[in-house]
Amino acid sequence: MILNKLPNDPAKMTSVAMALIAVGLSMSAIGISLSRLAPSVPHVGTDWSDFFRGAIFGFAIVLEIAGVAIAASAAAAKKRQAQ
């Protein structure tokens, strides 16, 4: 819903892009520290821990790529408006 209205305003695109990048980097930090912070439950095993850690890393990478793509399109839109 919000992303449909972004191409009209490069300032909003930039703020959304930076928010996505910040959330992605935060999730990367959570994924890195997950193995140290998560309680060791004997019956869960390492497979589930590795799955959740990989899922967090994957979601973080998707958010960061989306943020970079939106930031690049905002820069292009701002350059078009300046001309």
N, C-alpha and C positions, 0 to 999 in steps of 0.2 A: 504494500500500500504506500509506504513512504518512498520506496525506490521508484515508483511511477512518476512522482512529482519532482524528483531530483534533477533531471536534465534542464529544468527551467532556471535553476539558481545554482551557480558554481560555488557560492559561499556555503550553502547547505550541503552540497556534495563533499566539500573539503572537510567539514566537521563530521559528517557521517563516516567518511573514509578514515579519519584519524581515530574515531571511536572504534571502528572495526579493527584497526591495527592494534590499538591499545588492549582491547579485549583478547585478541589473538595472542599477543605477547604475554598477557597475564595467564592465559590458559597454557601456554608453553611452560611458564614458570611452575604452574601447578603440576603439569605432567612430569617435569624434571624432579620435583620434590615429592611426588606421590609415593614413590617406593620407600622413602624415608619417613614420611608422615603417616601413612596408612597403617592401621593396626594389623598385626600379624594374626590372621585367623587361620587355624590349622586346616579346617575342612574346605576352605575356599581354594587354596592352592595358588601356584604362581601363574597358571594359565589365565585365570580371570583377571588377575592384577595386570598382566601384560596386555590383555585385551583392552581393558579400560584405559590404560596408559596410552596405548596406540590410538584408541578412539579419540582421546583428548588431544593428542598430537595432530591427528588428521583434521579434526574440527578447527584447531588453532591455525593450521596451515591454510585451510579454506578461507577462514576469516581474514587472514593477512593478505592473501592473494586478492580477495574481493576488495579489500581496502585499498590496495595498490592500484587495482584496475579503476576503481571509482575516482581515486585521486588523479590518475593520469587523464581520465576523461574530463574531470573538472579543470585541469590545467589547459587542456585543449579547448574547452568551451570558453574559458576566460581569455585565452589568446584570440579566439574568434571574435569575441565581443570587443576586444581592444582595437581590432583592425577596422 
